[in-house]
Amino acid sequence: MICYRKGSLNQVRRLLLVTILLPAFHLLSFAQVAGDEDKNMFNQAKERDQIAMNEAREGWWSESMKTHDQRIQWWRDAKFGMFVHWGIYSSPAGEWKGKVVQGYAEHLMRKEKLSRAEYIELAHQFNPVKFNAEEWILNAKKAGMNYFIITAKHHDGFALWDSKVSDFDIKDQTPFSRDPLAELAAAAKKHGVNFGFYYSHAFDWEHPDAPGNDWEYQNPGGDKLLGGATWFDNHPEWLPKAVKYVDEKAIPQIKELIRNYHPDILWFDTPHKLPLSENIRILKAIRETDPKIVVNGRLARSASGNFGDYINTGDRPAEFRSTDGDWEAIPTTNESYGYSKHDNSHKSAKFFIQLLAKASSRGGNLLTNIGPKGDGSLDKKDKRILDSISSWISRYPESIYGTNRTALPIPAWGVVTEKPNKLYLHVFNWPVDGRLLVGGLKNKVTKAYLLADRTQKSLPAKRLGEADITIKVPMKSPDAADAVVVLEIDGPTQAEPVRRLSSKGITNRLLAFDADLHGNGFGFGDGKTNRYFVDGWKSTDQYLSWKFKILEPARYKLIVKYLGAASAGSYEVSVGRLKKELTVSAKNDGVISQEAGRISLQPGKHELTIKPISIKGGELMKLLEVQLVPVN
């Protein structure tokens, strides 16, 4: 299949010309000509992207965004969805020929370098006789998930429907004679759940022209990184192959899914494996086929903007940055998206309940993934998580659905969601003294009560100043995962944005994600466990700060948590009368917790700063958070 690589043949011809026809002293000048040709091709590639962006923004895309709010309203209301990774890879379940395959189970074909023929043999064994579409949809709905997305085609290129575009599909290659997508679409419609598909538009490991498969077809964009992640800029001569794949498979199959199943949403991934012009072309085809479909933010995006209906943040998050506009995060129950029988790293239901509240408090959606087994049944561990979420959501639905992000500062005990004239206090860390501090609230509280209390018995509220209130709550939390206290207030939220610290019982976490950044060049981690850091900390002109307020005298132990750098530097922690110089640990084996001392603080406003003193090597450290732990 190398015949498609027109540029490679051109390079061979140039080499023959040099070695046969030109004297040796012309080699340097020829290299310059070849370099100029590559530079021209690079410029043409960038020009192509710019033309596609201009055409979209000046025409069809701008027109489509006039109905954006109507198109996405159901998604905004939904708040919570189920993501399902299921396919041929679900049967081997993270194992191949007796060997455990580490990482994402759905990447089996790539990790084990399976040929198309070998994968077809695996498909011949895929017979999910326990698949029950109604059971899947009802489990999602019971857990409070209002939309459902399944992998119609993942990176392996295998279609879970009877595709007329390719025979690499469930109808032609498996003994399973049913259409699982049609059954899921029907069950979703029956039970009032919005429905859609994940389609891998950029990766396709079975196709001889698509990016990703560098073991069978020597295509760019794979683990060998032929041309790198942006191969189309460095080697635009390879682009005709990818364009052929988009024309002959990706766009026709996407249109097939739309026309056959009428999805509410389409979900895409890995857009960097195709040039922006191709991604925009795919989006245009979707809009022309059905302008009402919601499209996520991983189809077409560039440094200058996102062409999707909302923004996607990182995979498998533990913490969130504040993000403007509509956004969505995609955690999964363990560390793999597809089912892996060897991955038992499942998080607790409490983790997902709190993550849902965190996302809602910052204006985002949560699309939580499970990986059903190859026989079509749900993993018991996933089922237990879903059942526990169901139990919680049945008691607290109004604290999530229909809520918005709040203007109140981040509390030490949890997060806050709000509706007009109502605040929902999601208390993860129950106050040990029975007094819940609501800092920054200037409104009058007309009533306070526990959301789980059907009688709505009033809880005493006491104002401590212009912008602080304490609520007297029971000494024991009514819910270990997330107990919700409702405050009814006298109008739109009026807030003082400075956060309040707890002075007893609760560890105060100042996340790097929430710091004020001073200086240029900072970046951020993706929010996964132990990856909610700032990076790019390479200059002594850069520093971080957090402003906060305490209401009574308090004493704290300060702990700085970070990932160490290969070469250590030093930094200063400053708050109140404390100024402590610390050396960054050179260890590179996980999270480092470094005590910075103890400090007594008086009531009032304070600022904590972390400033570099010296940076030895490329980066100071990857700071995760500063903890202020109350001590006696």
N, C-alpha and C positions, 0 to 999 in steps of 0.2 A: 504493500500500500504506500510505499515511499514515493511512488510516481506523482503523488499530489504535491510534493514539495518542490514547486517550481524554483524557488529561491536556491535550494540546494544544488540543482542542476546548473543554475547560472554560476554559482560559485565554482563548480567543477570546471565549467568552460573557461572561466577567467584564469583558473590555475593552469590549465593546459596551454592557454594562450601565452601565459608568462613563461612557462618552462620550455615551450617548443619554439615560439616565434620571436620572443624578445630577448635581448642580451641581458646579462645579469645586472648591469648597472641601471636597467630600467625598473627593477623590482620595486624600489622605493616609491617612484612616481606612480606605479600601478596601484600600490597599496593605498596611496592617497586618493586615486580615482575610486577604488572600491569603497574606501571610507566615506567619500562624498556621496556615493550611491546609497549606502546604508543610512547616512544622515538625511538624505532626501526622502527615503522611505519612511524614516522615523517622523519627519515633519509632515509627510502625507498622512500618516496614521493619526497624528494629533489634530491635523486639519479636518480629517474625517469625523472625529469625535466632536469637534467644535461645530461643524456643520449640522450634525445630528442634534446637538443640544439647542442650537439656534432655531432650527426648524421646529423642534418640539415646543420651545418656550414662546415662539412667535406664532404658533399655530395650534395644532391638535392637542398638545398637552395642556396648554393654558386654557383651552376651551373645556377640556375634561375636568379641570379643577374648579370650574364654576359650579359643578354639582358635587364637589368633594364632601361637603358637610352632610348632604342628604345621603350620599353613598356610605359614609362611615358611621352614621349615627348608631346603627344597630351594634357595631363593634364597640363604640364608646360605652354603650349601655351594658354590654355583655360582661366586661371587666375580667372574666375568668374563662379560660378555655382548656380543652384537652388536645394535646399533640400526640399523635401515634406514629411511631416508626415501626413498620412491619413489612416484611417481604421475604424473599428467598433466604436471606441471611439469618432469619429468625429460627430456622431449623437447626443449623450447626451451632447456633447460640454461643458464639464466642470460642468455638473450638474447631480445629481442623486437623484431621488425621492424628487424633489423640493428643494434640498439642494445644495448650491454652493460647488464644490470640488476644494479646493485650489491647486495651483501648476500645474505641467504638466498635461494637459488634457488627454494625451495618457497613463497616469498611473492610469486611472480610476479603472481598475480591481484590482490593488494592493491596492490602497487607500481605496476603499470601500469593499475590501475582497470578491469580487464576485467569486462564484464557477464557474467551467467550464459550468455547466448546465445553470446558470443564464446568463453567457456571450453568450451562444448559443441562448438563448431567445432574447437577445439584437441584435445578428447577424440576427435573423429572420426579424428584422425591418430595416435592412440596405439595402436601395434601391436607390443608387445615380443616379437618372434618369437624372440629369443635368450634369453628368460627360461628358466632351468633351476633349479628349486627345489632339487634335490639338490645342484647345484654351490654354491649360496648357503649351504646348511646345512653342507655338508662344509667349505667354507672357514672358516666360523665355528668349527666343531668342531676343525679342525686347528690353529687359532690359540689353542685353549684356552678358547673361549667356550662356556659351558654353558647359556646361554639366548639366545633370539632374539626380538626385538620388531620388528614392521613397522607402518608407518603405514597402518592399514586405512582411516581417514579423517583427513586433515589439515585445516588451517584452511579450505582451499578447499571443503570439504564434499563432495568426490567420494569415493564408496565404491568400494573395490577388490574388491568382491564383488557378486554378484547380489542386491541388496537389494530386498525386497518393500515396504520402507517408502518408498523414493524411486527415481525413474528416473534420478537424477543419479549413475549408477554405471557400472562397467566393462562390464556386460552390455548395457545399453541404449544406451550412447553411444560405444562403441569397436568396432573390427573384431576385437578380440581375444576369441575365443570361449571361452577357458578361465577357470578360477577359480584365480588365483595363490595366494590365501589357503589354499584346500583343499590345493593341491599342497605349499605350504610346511609346513602343519600335518602332513601325512602324512610328508614327508621328515624333519621334526624328530622325530616319534615314532619313526620307523624308526632314527634314529641317536642316540637317547637325549638329545636336546636339548630343554629346556623351551621352550615357545612361547607367544607372546602378541601383543597388539595395542596400538598407540598409537591412541587415539580422541580427536579434538578435540571435547570436549563443550561448551565455552563459545563458541569462535569457530566460525562457519560462514558463509562469505562468499557462498554461493549462496542461502541461505534468507532469505526476506523478513522473518522474525521474529527471527532470531538476532543476537547482538551481532557487531560487526566491520565489516559492509559499510555504509560511510557515503557511498559514491559512487553506488550504485544505489538503495538503500532508505532512506538517511538514518537508519540505525540507530545507536545509541550504541556506545561502546567501540572506535571506529576511530581513524584518524589525526587526524580533526577533533576527537576527544575530546569529543563531545557528552555533557556530563555528567561527563566525566572517567573515570578508571579505575574509580571507584566510582559510576558513573552511577545505579545502583539506589538509592543512599542519597539522592542529590540530586534524582533524578527518578523516584520510585517509580511514578508514573503510567505510565511506559514498561514496567514490569515484566510486565504481562499478555502482551505480545508474546513476551518471552523464555520465559515459562512455557509458552506455546503451543508454541514450538519444542521445548522440553525434552520436553513431553508427546507431541508428534506425530512428532518425529524422533530426538532424542538417546537417550532411554530405549528406545524400540522398536528402534533399530539396535543399541544395546549388547546388549540381550537377544537380538537376532538373531545377533550374533557369538558370544555365549556358547552358544546352543543349536545353532548350525551347526557350530562349530569346537572347542568345549570348551577354551578357552585356560587356561593356567596362570597368566597374569598379564595385567592391563590397566593401561595407562600413559596418564595424562592430563596436561594442561598448561593454563596460563593460567586458573586458577580465579578470579582476581580480576575476570574479565569477567562473572561471574554472582554473585548474592548467595549467601552461605553456605547459606541454606536450600535453594536449588536444588541446590547441590553435594551436600549431605547427602542430599537426596531421590534423586539419582542413585546415590550409594553404597548407599543402602538397597535400591534396585531390584536392584543387583548382588548384594548379600548374600542377598536373597530368591531370586534365580535360581540362584546357585551360591556357597555360603558358603566354598568351598575356594579361590577365586581370590585371588591376591595383588594388591593394589591399591597403586599408588605414592602418594607424598605430595603430588601436585599436583592432586588432585581436590577434597578438602575439608580446608581448614585455616583457622585463625584465630589471632589473637594469643594465645588461651588454650589452643591445642593443635592437634594434627594428627590427623585421623581415618583416615589411611592406614596401611598396614602398615609403612612405613619412610619416612625423610626423604630428599627430593631436595635436593642442594646445587646450586651454580651450573652453568650450561652452559659448555662449552669451558674447563675448568679447567687451570691450570698448577700451582697450589699448593692445599693443603687446610688448612682450620682443623680443630682437634680437635672432633669432633661426637659426642655421646653417642648410644647406641643404634644401630639399623640405619640405614645411609644409602647413597646411591648418587650417583655423578657421571656426567655424560654428555659426554665429549669427542667431537670429530669430527675426521676425518683432515685436513681443511683448515679453512676458515672458514665454509663453508656446510654445511648438513645434507643438502639435496637436491643432486643432481649439477649442477655448474656447470662448463662447459668452459673458462671464463675464470679460474677460481680454481685457481691452481697453488701455493697456500701450504701445501702438505702438510707436516706435521711428519714427523720421522724415526721409524722404528720404535723407536729408542732412547728417544725422548720417551714413547711409550706404554708401553714395558716398565717404565721408571722410574715412570711415573704409576700403573701397576698395583701396583707394589711399595709406593709411597707410600700408596695407598688401603688396601691390605691391612694396612699397618703401623698405620693409624689405625682399623681395624675396618670399612672400607667396601667397596662393590662398584664396579666400573667397567663402564659400559655404553657401549662405543665405537661410534660411528656411521660408516657409509659411505653414500654416495649412488650407487646403481647408475644406469646410463645408461637413457635412454628405450627403447632396444631390448631391455633386459633383461640386458645384459652388465655385468660388473663393470669399473670403471675400472682400467686397468693400474697406476696409481699407488697406488690402494687395495690392489690385489692384492699389490704388492711389499711394502707395509707389513705386510699380514696374513702373508705368507710369512716375513718376518723375525721377526715375533712368534712364529710357529709354531716356527721354529728354536730360539728362546730357551726357550719354554715346554716344549719336549720335553726339555730338559736340566734344568730346574729346577721341575717341577710341584709337588713337595712343599713348596717354599718359599712357595707361594701358597695352594693348596687346603687347607682344614682348619686354617688358621692363624688366630690372633687378634691383636688389638692388643697391644703390649707395654708393660710398666711402665718399661722402660729409658728414660733420657733420649735426646733426639735427638742422634745422632752427627754429626760433621762430614763423614764420608765417605759417608753414605747413610741407610738406614732399616733397621729390624729387624722381622721377623715372628716369631711363636713358636707352638709346640705344647707340650704337657706334656713337660718335661725336654729341650726342644730350642729353640735359638735359631737363626734364619736371618739372617745378616748380609748385607744387600744392599749391596754396595760399588760405588757409582757413581764415586767418586774414589779410585783405588788409592793406597795410601801409597808415597811415593817412596823411603822408607828400608826397605821390607819389614816394617815393624812396624805391625800394625793394633791401634789402641787401642780396647778395649771398656770404656767408662767407665760407672761406676755399678753394675756387676755384682758382687754379693756372693757368689753361688753358686760352688761348686767346679766347675771345668770338667773333666769326665772324658775328653772327647775333642774335638778340633777337626780339621776336614778340609774340603777343597773339595768342594762338592756335585757338581760336574761330574766329579770323580775317582772312577771306578767302584771303584777299589781302596780308597778311603777312607784313604789314607795320612795318618797323624797329622801335624798341624802343631804345633810346640812352643808351649805356652802358659805365660806367666810372670805371676805375680801381683805387682803393684806396691804394693799396699796392701789395705786392707779391701774396697774397692769398685772396683778397677781391674785390668784384665788386658790384656796385650799378646799378640797372636798373631803368630808369625813366618810370613810368607806369601812366596810367590815374588816376585821383584822386578818381574815383569811380570804384569799382570792377565790372567787366563784368558778374560775376556769384557769387551769394551769398553763394552757397554751396562750390564750389571749382573752382576758376578761374585758368587756366593753362597758364603759360608763358613758351615759348620754348627758350632755349639757344642752338645755334649751336656752337660747340667748335672745336678746331684744332687738336683733337686726343683723345686718351684714357684719362679718367678723372684723373687729378692729384690734390690731395686734401691734405689740412692740416686738421687733424681730430678734432682739438679743436673747439667746438661749439661757435658761436657768439650770444650774447644777444642783443635784441632790446633795445634801449635807450628811445624810446617814443612810446606810443600808443598801444603796444602789451604786454600782460602779458607773461613773460617767465616762462615756466613750466619745472622744473627739476624733471622728474619722477624717482621714486625709481627703476623702471625697467631699467633705463639707468645709474644708479649710478655705480661708482667703489666701489666694496665691499672689505673691509679690515677685515680679520679674517674669521674663519670657522663657519659653522653651519647655515648660512642663507638659507631660503627658499623663495618661492614667492607665491603670490596669483595667482588666475586663470585668472586675467585680466578683469573680469566683472566690471561693474560700481561699483566704490568704493571698488574694490578688486584687484587693481593693486599695491599691497603692497609687501614689504619685511617682512618676519616673521622669527621666530627663533632667534630674537634679545635678547639673554639671557646673554651676557657677556659684560663687560666693555672693553674687548679687541677688540670688533667688532665696526666698524664705517663705515660711508658712505661718499663719496666725489664726487664732480663734478668739472671738469675743464672747464673754459670758457674764452672768450675774449670779451672785448668791445672796440669800435673804437673811442668813444668820451666820455667826462666826463658825468656821469649819476648818478642819485639818485634813489634808489629803496626802496620800502616797502617789507619786507620779511615776507612771510606767510608759516607756516609749516602745512601741512594737513596730518592727520593720523586718524586711528581708535584707540580709547583709550584702555588701558589695565585695567584689574580688579584691579590691585594694581599699584599705580603710582610710577614712578621713576623720574629722572631728566636728562637733557641732555644739551649740549652746542652747539650752532650754531656759526660758525666762518667763516667770510669772510672779507677780507680787514682789517680794524681797528675794526670791530665789533666782539665782543665776548660776547654772551648773554647766560646766564643760564636760563633754563625754566623748569618748573615742568610739567610732563605729566599729563593730565587730567585723572582722574579716571572714568569719565563718560563712559558708555558703550552703548550709544544710537545713534550711527552713526558717521559720519565724523566730526572731530574737526578741526577747522581752528584757528591756534594760531599765533598771530603776534609776530615776533621776533625782531622787531625794524626797523630802517631806516638806510641806509648806502649810502654814496657817494663814488663812485669808479672812478678812473682815467683810461684812456686808457691803455690797456695792458692785460696780462693774469692774471687770478685769480683762486682761488680754494675755494669752499665752502665745509665745512665739518659739519657733525652732529655726535657728539661723546657722548656716555653715561657718565654720572657722577655717577649715582647710579641706580640700578635696584632693585625695591622692588616687589617681586613676580616673576612670571615665565618669563615675557617678558617685554621689555621696552615699545614698542608700535608697531603698524603695520603702518609704514610710507608709505604714498601714493606719496607725492611730496612736493617739495619746490617751491614756486612761488616768483619771483622777479617782482614786479609791478612797472613800471616807474612812478615817481611822479615829480612834478615841484620843 
